[in-house]
Amino acid sequence: MRPHGSGTEVRAAIIGGGMVAAIHRRAIQAAGGVVAGVLGSRPERSTEIAAGWRTTAYPDLDALLAADVDVVHVCTPNSTHSSYGTAALRAGRHLVCEKPIATSVPEAAELVGVASASGLVATVPFVYRYHPIVRELRARRLAGEFGPWHLLHGSYLQDWMLSPDAGNWRVQAEAGGRSRAFADIGSHWCDLVEFVSGERFDVLTALTSIAVPDRPEGSAESFSAAAGATPPVPVVTEDAAFVMLRTATGVPANVIVSQVSAGRRNRLWFELDGAARSVVFDQESPETAWLGSAEGATVIARGTGPLSADQQRLSYLPGGHAQGYQDCFNAFVADTYAAIAGDKPVGLPTLEDGLRSARIVDAVLDSAASGVWTSIEGTPR
């Protein structure tokens, strides 16, 4: 492997070949990196993906780890994240690991320990942090514009599991872990609200529900299965969750998470109500934010008016020329590669954030099972 900082471009290997892997590929290229090769779920799948991407197909993990690569992007079913991540780090490769970084807190903590001991860069794509308007809101909070928080609330709603015929490996606990909706998208809401508000969730109580009790099995390469293609199997992971939380400073919060809300494609929405001002952000309209005060309400737009330094850094198009999700992913990977080169980008989500997320997910499931308020392990008091 070439020494980092040698002036050469970052060479990346991707494990996985589905939708998320394709997003990583575009982000690697946008960051000036090279996709050196790909490892799919089986050799013929690796060959198929590599042909479309015009890169090398690795026959197995050993071949990937023996190749001339600087960083490994893990984009596989959840149950494999910690093992692939551990292997990459122990082979001396930097790591970008999809979340959840593991399907249990002990596995997540072990992976974080390996990363810490290695001294390598290891990040997790909580990419909604990279909307420029999100950075503007965070900067305003740091400047004291909102005052002490009174209430944090919101939702993350999708509809991709609405149909009883929808099947995916995430439904299967052995592949996706014991949480689906909350681990998949509720984790993003919690990370983003903590990042913007500066608060840390401390205790919670939760309800979860399964809207469709039986679904067809889905493959690692698809997000749906044709009706009747496979026999339906019992669903054991949640379609929806309702969670009430309290932060370490006593601020109340709540969030509704759903993958069965018709017409909601990817609506991550939050409102943070402060003593001086309130703020609303909607990920499906990421170029603006709503600000409320006792005098009325205003809407701010990316790239207009005075810009915080962090917004300005991430706003590469003039106002009115929309930036979106892929731009966030591109910026996240660029920051990861900057960290590999020795920089310290502000707000870069690391495996420590992935461990934090695993602890919140565990608390949600434990509370839903017990019906009692549950502490989030590891939350500072």
C-alpha positions as a printed NumPy array, in Angstrom:
array([[  0.   ,   0.   ,   0.   ],
       [  1.324,   3.459,  -0.891],
       [  2.124,   5.894,   1.95 ],
       [ -0.617,   8.403,   2.633],
       [  0.164,  12.022,   1.879],
       [  2.375,  10.968,  -1.033],
       [  0.479,  13.265,  -3.377],
       [ -1.313,  10.393,  -5.09 ],
       [ -5.087,  10.056,  -5.276],
       [ -6.963,   7.918,  -2.779],
       [ -7.621,   4.392,  -4.025],
       [-10.839,   2.874,  -2.704],
       [-12.307,  -0.622,  -2.713],
       [-16.05 ,  -1.13 ,  -2.314],
       [-17.604,  -4.194,  -0.689],
       [-21.176,  -4.481,  -1.97 ],
       [-22.862,  -3.671,  -5.246],
       [-26.369,  -2.406,  -4.561],
       [-27.926,   1.053,  -4.553],
       [-25.872,   2.346,  -1.623],
       [-22.63 ,   1.044,  -3.122],
       [-23.39 ,   2.995,  -6.308],
       [-23.848,   6.154,  -4.228],
       [-20.465,   5.54 ,  -2.587],
       [-18.887,   5.027,  -6.014],
       [-20.144,   8.397,  -7.256],
       [-18.946,  10.085,  -4.07 ],
       [-15.479,   8.524,  -4.327],
       [-15.12 ,   9.821,  -7.865],
       [-16.456,  13.273,  -6.935],
       [-13.862,  13.441,  -4.137],
       [-11.107,  12.771,  -6.661],
       [-10.594,   9.175,  -5.598],
       [-10.327,   6.059,  -7.728],
       [-12.569,   3.012,  -7.384],
       [ -9.812,   0.42 ,  -7.552],
       [-12.136,  -2.554,  -7.348],
       [-15.316,  -4.112,  -6.012],
       [-16.291,  -7.25 ,  -4.105],
       [-19.862,  -8.439,  -4.571],
       [-21.899, -11.103,  -2.803],
       [-20.412, -13.834,  -5.039],
       [-17.698, -13.952,  -7.739],
       [-20.078, -13.684, -10.693],
       [-21.764, -10.694,  -9.067],
       [-18.374,  -9.033,  -8.558],
       [-17.617,  -9.537, -12.254],
       [-20.986,  -8.107, -13.285],
       [-20.601,  -4.978, -11.135],
       [-16.978,  -4.442, -12.131],
       [-17.898,  -4.541, -15.827],
       [-20.461,  -1.785, -15.353],
       [-18.13 ,   0.298, -13.2  ],
       [-15.072,  -0.351, -15.383],
       [-12.971,  -1.515, -12.461],
       [-11.444,  -4.686, -11.002],
       [-13.533,  -7.559,  -9.649],
       [-12.069,  -9.097,  -6.496],
       [-12.777, -12.829,  -6.155],
       [-12.793, -12.703,  -2.349],
       [-11.99 , -10.55 ,   0.685],
       [ -8.374, -11.73 ,   0.872],
       [ -7.77 , -10.507,  -2.67 ],
       [ -9.304,  -7.138,  -1.861],
       [ -7.172,  -6.697,   1.266],
       [ -4.048,  -7.692,  -0.638],
       [ -4.729,  -5.082,  -3.334],
       [ -3.243,  -1.595,  -3.574],
       [ -6.05 ,   0.319,  -1.829],
       [ -6.062,   2.986,   0.87 ],
       [ -9.669,   2.809,   2.085],
       [-12.442,   0.22 ,   2.12 ],
       [-16.108,   1.219,   1.795],
       [-18.411,  -1.382,   3.4  ],
       [-21.871,  -1.301,   1.748],
       [-23.228,  -4.764,   2.55 ],
       [-26.102,  -6.164,   4.644],
       [-25.927,  -4.985,   8.245],
       [-24.889,  -8.28 ,   9.813],
       [-21.567,  -8.2  ,   7.895],
       [-20.527,  -4.62 ,   8.699],
       [-18.489,  -5.313,  11.813],
       [-16.623,  -8.316,  10.377],
       [-15.725,  -6.571,   7.123],
       [-14.837,  -3.376,   8.974],
       [-12.601,  -5.225,  11.421],
       [-10.833,  -7.049,   8.604],
       [-10.177,  -3.806,   6.716],
       [ -8.792,  -2.008,   9.758],
       [ -6.576,  -4.919,  10.787],
       [ -5.205,  -4.977,   7.241],
       [ -4.179,  -1.327,   7.662],
       [ -6.925,   0.172,   5.502],
       [ -8.98 ,   3.217,   6.401],
       [-12.693,   2.509,   6.66 ],
       [-16.029,   3.952,   5.559],
       [-18.693,   1.7  ,   7.083],
       [-22.391,   1.963,   6.393],
       [-24.636,   2.147,   9.425],
       [-25.516,   0.421,  11.57 ],
       [-21.833,  -0.335,  12.099],
       [-22.926,  -3.544,  13.851],
       [-26.149,  -5.269,  14.822],
       [-25.378,  -5.215,  18.56 ],
       [-23.768,  -2.771,  20.972],
       [-20.945,  -5.16 ,  21.995],
       [-19.987,  -5.722,  18.334],
       [-20.127,  -1.978,  17.645],
       [-17.939,  -1.252,  20.682],
       [-15.444,  -3.9  ,  19.577],
       [-15.21 ,  -2.362,  16.102],
       [-14.679,   1.098,  17.603],
       [-11.913,  -0.365,  19.774],
       [-10.166,  -1.846,  16.739],
       [-10.402,   1.487,  14.918],
       [ -9.076,   3.425,  17.899],
       [ -6.112,   1.08 ,  18.34 ],
       [ -5.29 ,   1.247,  14.629],
       [ -5.005,   5.025,  14.428],
       [ -6.766,   4.849,  11.056],
       [ -9.643,   7.014,   9.863],
       [-12.985,   5.231,  10.289],
       [-16.214,   7.038,   9.426],
       [-19.943,   6.342,   9.125],
       [-22.182,   8.137,   6.584],
       [-24.569,  10.201,   8.681],
       [-24.597,  12.388,   5.6  ],
       [-27.595,  14.618,   6.39 ],
       [-25.118,  16.599,   8.474],
       [-23.733,  17.775,   5.142],
       [-26.706,  19.776,   3.906],
       [-25.312,  23.335,   3.907],
       [-28.489,  24.708,   5.514],
       [-28.057,  22.185,   8.365],
       [-24.59 ,  23.611,   8.991],
       [-26.098,  27.109,   8.968],
       [-28.612,  26.109,  11.647],
       [-25.889,  24.532,  13.76 ],
       [-23.753,  27.662,  13.468],
       [-26.685,  29.813,  14.59 ],
       [-27.242,  27.552,  17.59 ],
       [-23.567,  27.848,  18.517],
       [-23.945,  31.638,  18.258],
       [-26.835,  31.5  ,  20.75 ],
       [-29.551,  32.593,  18.329],
       [-32.195,  30.13 ,  19.525],
       [-31.679,  30.353,  23.28 ],
       [-32.21 ,  27.351,  25.581],
       [-34.275,  24.611,  23.994],
       [-37.845,  24.006,  25.191],
       [-38.763,  21.1  ,  22.907],
       [-37.282,  18.924,  20.13 ],
       [-39.654,  16.997,  17.889],
       [-40.114,  15.57 ,  14.423],
       [-40.415,  12.507,  12.231],
       [-38.734,  10.435,   9.562],
       [-41.301,   8.935,   7.213],
       [-40.908,   6.671,   4.168],
       [-43.307,   4.451,   2.189],
       [-41.033,   1.926,   0.486],
       [-42.344,  -0.918,   2.693],
       [-46.021,   0.046,   2.34 ],
       [-46.92 ,  -2.748,  -0.07 ],
       [-47.377,  -6.237,   1.422],
       [-45.362,  -7.444,  -1.58 ],
       [-42.303,  -5.371,  -0.604],
       [-39.426,  -7.584,   0.463],
       [-35.823,  -6.83 ,   1.385],
       [-32.989,  -8.394,   3.342],
       [-33.517,  -5.668,   5.983],
       [-36.748,  -7.435,   7.001],
       [-34.758, -10.498,   8.043],
       [-33.242, -10.075,  11.51 ],
       [-30.325, -12.385,  10.708],
       [-29.222, -10.048,   7.894],
       [-30.484,  -6.646,   9.016],
       [-30.429,  -6.919,  12.793],
       [-33.27 ,  -6.871,  15.291],
       [-34.319,  -3.311,  14.372],
       [-35.262,  -2.185,  10.869],
       [-37.098,   1.145,  10.65 ],
       [-35.442,   2.771,  13.643],
       [-31.945,   1.441,  12.965],
       [-32.258,   2.37 ,   9.29 ],
       [-33.746,   5.869,   9.48 ],
       [-34.528,   6.756,  13.104],
       [-30.785,   6.64 ,  13.661],
       [-30.354,   9.441,  11.106],
       [-32.98 ,  11.611,  12.845],
       [-31.362,  11.198,  16.248],
       [-27.872,  11.911,  14.918],
       [-29.002,  14.999,  13.027],
       [-31.033,  16.494,  15.884],
       [-28.201,  15.948,  18.359],
       [-25.75 ,  17.475,  15.866],
       [-27.825,  20.604,  15.254],
       [-29.226,  21.122,  18.762],
       [-26.124,  20.218,  20.755],
       [-28.321,  18.142,  23.088],
       [-27.697,  14.473,  23.967],
       [-30.598,  12.084,  24.432],
       [-30.439,  10.426,  27.837],
       [-33.566,   8.316,  28.459],
       [-36.486,   7.224,  26.295],
       [-39.679,   5.235,  26.085],
       [-40.816,   3.623,  22.853],
       [-43.603,   1.812,  21.04 ],
       [-42.963,  -0.158,  17.85 ],
       [-45.382,  -1.781,  15.425],
       [-45.41 ,  -4.229,  12.514],
       [-47.94 ,  -3.15 ,   9.869],
       [-47.438,  -6.13 ,   7.546],
       [-46.989,  -9.409,   9.455],
       [-45.707, -11.484,   6.507],
       [-43.559, -10.452,   3.537],
       [-41.706, -12.153,   0.686],
       [-38.003, -12.581,   1.271],
       [-35.832, -10.071,  -0.583],
       [-32.278, -10.454,  -1.836],
       [-29.216,  -8.417,  -0.99 ],
       [-29.396,  -6.819,  -4.432],
       [-33.031,  -5.692,  -4.411],
       [-35.41 ,  -3.482,  -2.488],
       [-38.536,  -5.374,  -3.528],
       [-39.786,  -8.778,  -4.512],
       [-42.464,  -9.582,  -7.046],
       [-45.702, -10.854,  -5.552],
       [-45.612, -14.611,  -5.232],
       [-41.914, -14.815,  -6.143],
       [-41.064, -16.337,  -2.756],
       [-43.21 , -17.723,   0.048],
       [-44.01 , -15.023,   2.621],
       [-42.081, -15.192,   5.888],
       [-43.034, -13.715,   9.282],
       [-41.829, -10.16 ,   9.843],
       [-40.015,  -9.645,  13.168],
       [-38.577,  -6.158,  12.604],
       [-40.624,  -2.998,  13.091],
       [-42.315,  -1.005,  10.331],
       [-42.827,   2.002,  12.62 ],
       [-41.754,   3.417,  15.979],
       [-42.948,   6.177,  18.263],
       [-40.289,   7.38 ,  20.697],
       [-40.409,   9.921,  23.528],
       [-37.019,  11.078,  24.787],
       [-35.46 ,  13.342,  27.381],
       [-32.034,  14.9  ,  26.94 ],
       [-29.276,  15.004,  29.547],
       [-30.256,  18.629,  30.319],
       [-33.942,  17.728,  30.696],
       [-35.31 ,  18.868,  27.316],
       [-38.299,  16.732,  26.148],
       [-38.292,  15.298,  22.624],
       [-40.233,  12.924,  20.424],
       [-39.974,  11.332,  17.   ],
       [-42.197,   9.164,  14.802],
       [-40.386,   6.814,  12.424],
       [-42.176,   4.9  ,   9.662],
       [-41.464,   2.984,   6.487],
       [-45.17 ,   2.517,   5.689],
       [-46.434,   6.13 ,   5.34 ],
       [-47.988,   6.458,   1.887],
       [-46.548,   9.226,  -0.262],
       [-43.616,   9.957,   2.039],
       [-40.511,   9.083,   0.09 ],
       [-37.791,  10.283,   2.467],
       [-39.184,  12.954,   4.791],
       [-36.729,  13.588,   7.601],
       [-38.329,  16.549,   9.412],
       [-37.53 ,  18.247,  12.707],
       [-38.602,  21.294,  14.69 ],
       [-36.431,  22.636,  17.491],
       [-38.247,  25.131,  19.724],
       [-36.032,  27.501,  21.685],
       [-36.681,  30.309,  24.149],
       [-35.817,  32.918,  21.515],
       [-36.539,  31.226,  18.181],
       [-37.748,  27.98 ,  16.631],
       [-36.371,  26.255,  13.568],
       [-37.784,  23.697,  11.114],
       [-35.852,  21.619,   8.582],
       [-37.323,  19.21 ,   6.005],
       [-34.854,  16.964,   4.158],
       [-37.173,  16.773,   1.143],
       [-36.814,  20.572,   0.814],
       [-33.189,  20.857,   1.93 ],
       [-32.413,  24.243,   0.431],
       [-34.468,  26.177,   2.996],
       [-35.267,  26.309,   6.7  ],
       [-38.129,  27.959,   8.598],
       [-37.293,  30.257,  11.497],
       [-39.964,  31.374,  13.965],
       [-39.94 ,  34.129,  16.58 ],
       [-42.451,  36.055,  18.667],
       [-42.595,  38.621,  15.84 ],
       [-43.422,  36.094,  13.112],
       [-41.684,  33.662,  10.803],
       [-39.121,  33.819,   8.042],
       [-37.589,  31.349,   5.59 ],
       [-33.86 ,  31.296,   4.937],
       [-32.374,  29.777,   1.793],
       [-28.997,  28.228,   1.114],
       [-26.511,  30.503,  -0.52 ],
       [-28.325,  33.758,   0.252],
       [-27.73 ,  36.435,   2.872],
       [-24.836,  36.226,   5.342],
       [-23.392,  32.708,   5.324],
       [-21.743,  30.925,   8.222],
       [-18.264,  29.628,   7.424],
       [-19.502,  26.027,   7.551],
       [-22.383,  26.687,   5.155],
       [-20.082,  28.575,   2.815],
       [-17.623,  25.649,   2.769],
       [-20.327,  23.223,   1.611],
       [-22.251,  25.55 ,  -0.747],
       [-20.489,  25.086,  -4.047],
       [-23.397,  26.17 ,  -6.263],
       [-25.042,  29.615,  -6.295],
       [-28.319,  29.978,  -4.435],
       [-31.28 ,  28.714,  -6.465],
       [-29.234,  25.896,  -8.024],
       [-30.289,  22.994,  -5.83 ],
       [-27.873,  20.76 ,  -3.967],
       [-29.149,  17.454,  -2.627],
       [-28.475,  14.059,  -1.087],
       [-25.691,  12.952,  -3.428],
       [-23.943,  16.283,  -2.812],
       [-24.087,  15.535,   0.92 ],
       [-22.572,  12.119,   0.331],
       [-19.872,  13.593,  -1.879],
       [-18.959,  16.124,   0.812],
       [-18.875,  13.421,   3.504],
       [-16.486,  11.251,   1.472],
       [-14.361,  14.299,   0.622],
       [-14.081,  15.081,   4.346],
       [-13.173,  11.456,   5.072],
       [-10.411,  11.604,   2.499],
       [ -9.258,  14.963,   3.884],
       [ -8.992,  13.296,   7.301],
       [ -6.938,  10.5  ,   5.738],
       [ -4.591,  13.216,   4.469],
       [ -4.262,  14.596,   8.013],
       [ -6.949,  17.298,   8.177],
       [ -9.593,  17.529,  10.916],
       [-12.892,  18.392,   9.168],
       [-15.61 ,  19.833,  11.404],
       [-18.601,  17.55 ,  11.931],
       [-17.139,  14.414,  10.319],
       [-19.153,  11.438,  11.689],
       [-16.923,   8.63 ,  12.949],
       [-17.44 ,   5.105,  14.247],
       [-17.911,   6.652,  17.701],
       [-21.11 ,   8.181,  16.31 ],
       [-22.033,   4.758,  14.982],
       [-21.619,   3.278,  18.471],
       [-23.763,   6.079,  19.906],
       [-26.468,   5.19 ,  17.365],
       [-26.303,   1.485,  18.276],
       [-26.894,   2.366,  21.921],
       [-29.955,   4.466,  21.075],
       [-31.383,   1.697,  18.872],
       [-30.894,  -0.86 ,  21.658],
       [-32.641,   1.435,  24.147],
       [-35.6  ,   1.848,  21.764],
       [-36.038,  -1.91 ,  21.357],
       [-35.535,  -2.622,  25.062],
       [-38.117,   0.019,  26.011],
       [-40.61 ,  -1.226,  23.425],
       [-40.273,  -4.737,  24.88 ],
       [-40.472,  -3.71 ,  28.547],
       [-42.819,  -0.728,  28.362],
       [-40.62 ,   1.353,  30.693],
       [-38.341,   4.374,  30.406],
       [-34.873,   3.157,  29.438],
       [-31.471,   4.802,  29.769],
       [-29.246,   5.136,  26.732],
       [-26.049,   3.374,  27.762],
       [-22.997,   5.573,  27.61 ],
       [-24.879,   8.9  ,  27.67 ],
       [-22.946,  11.473,  29.74 ],
       [-24.897,  12.569,  32.821]])
